[in-house]
Amino acid sequence: MSLAIFLKLVAIFAVVALGWIAGRARWLGQGDVARVLSNAAFFLFVPALLFRTTARIDLSAMPWVTLTAFFVPVLAALMAVYLVMRRFASSTGAASPSVRAISATFGNTVQLGIPLATALFGEAGLSVHLAIVSLHALTLLTLVTALVELDLARAHARSRGVEHSLLATLLATVRNTVIHPVVLPVLVGLVVNLCGAALPALVDETLLLLALAVVPLCLVVIGISLEHYGLEGSLRGALWLSGAKLLALPAMVLVVGHWGAGLHGVPLAVIVICAALPVGTNALLFAQRYTTLEAEATAAIVLSTFGFVLTAPFWLILLGWIG
């Protein structure tokens, strides 16, 4: 691992530690500060980032074969974790399968992934990685939002003691999925993109300013949440989620990318390393949005980031052997 990547990891841990200290010292007040900051990110800063990214995607220049080789196994893994976890939803809450599914598949593609791709693969690799980033949140968060809203609609119907209506459940799911701080800005941005409309300079600068706050704010939220929840009682779940993210997911992408899509060289290496990135901060924002498994999501982010120091060299060596 290069010095630049190591320093990036240290910087991430430093900001998380600062958030932990802020939570411990109550610098930001006595209430549920983590949830307030998480809501700020979820309702203001992340939507700005998603809308701006979607509106500016150059769809004609996307490496669709490479993207397919990445997203097909990632989405398959998300659905597999979701379906398995639905067996335990009665004890952990209706939203828990979706929270664990996003924790096991959503990677830290921005604050760690971008400098990693740049350092390891240069401009050619960075262009592929940025194409993944442009669709990453759009694809995974949209799917998992639809899943969680469907489960919540079913649970709401059962709690009211009314007969389950497929049509009513689907209508509630569609409404809550579209009118959502993650999905709605993506859909609006996509419409702007397809219409060929350019964002006015003032609008673009405003969105960029909001988007720049996402990374540091989310890292501080992780630190505050870690101080608030601790690791006790969440290590078991966080360990298997970290293992799924750091080992199982990149293995699936490697198999599909190399032996399925015939990729090799830089494109293959980029998608495998992208899949091998630690759990991203959006997993915690999602958990806090639905007040489910926040401690486990926090622990998974921290443990997988530490674990990435050990697993990243393994994947780089394996990719070198494959060629």
Stockholm file with secondary structure:
# STOCKHOLM 1.0

chainA/1-323         MSLAIFLKLVAIFAVVALGWIAGRARWLGQGDVARVLSNAAFFLFVPALLFRTTARIDLSAMPWVTLTAFFVPVLAALMAVYLVMRRFASSTGAASPSVRAISATFGNTVQLGIPLATALFGEAGLSVHLAIVSLHALTLLTLVTALVELDLARAHARSRGVEHSLLATLLATVRNTVIHPVVLPVLVGLVVNLCGAALPALVDETLLLLALAVVPLCLVVIGISLEHYGLEGSLRGALWLSGAKLLALPAMVLVVGHWGAGLHGVPLAVIVICAALPVGTNALLFAQRYTTLEAEATAAIVLSTFGFVLTAPFWLILLGWIG
#=GR chainA/1-323 SS CCHHHHHHHHHHHHHHHHHHHHHHHTTTCSSCHHHHHHHHIIIIIHHHHHHHHHHHCCGGGCCHHHHHHHHHHHHHHHHHHHHHHGGGHHHHCTTHHHHHHHHHHCBCTTTTHHHHHHHHHHHHHHHHHHHHHHHHHHHHHHHHHHHHHHHHHHHHHHHTTCCCCHHHHHHHHHHHHHSSTTHHHHHHHHHHHHTTCCCCHHHHHHHHHHHTTHHHHHHHHHHHHHHHHCSTTTHHHHHHHHHIIIIIHHHHHHIIIIIISCCCHHHHHHHHHHHTSCBCTHHHHHHHHTTSSHHHHHHHHHHHHHHHHHHHHHHHHHHHHHC
#=GC SS_cons         CCHHHHHHHHHHHHHHHHHHHHHHHTTTCSSCHHHHHHHHIIIIIHHHHHHHHHHHCCGGGCCHHHHHHHHHHHHHHHHHHHHHHGGGHHHHCTTHHHHHHHHHHCBCTTTTHHHHHHHHHHHHHHHHHHHHHHHHHHHHHHHHHHHHHHHHHHHHHHHTTCCCCHHHHHHHHHHHHHSSTTHHHHHHHHHHHHTTCCCCHHHHHHHHHHHTTHHHHHHHHHHHHHHHHCSTTTHHHHHHHHHIIIIIHHHHHHIIIIIISCCCHHHHHHHHHHHTSCBCTHHHHHHHHTTSSHHHHHHHHHHHHHHHHHHHHHHHHHHHHHC
//
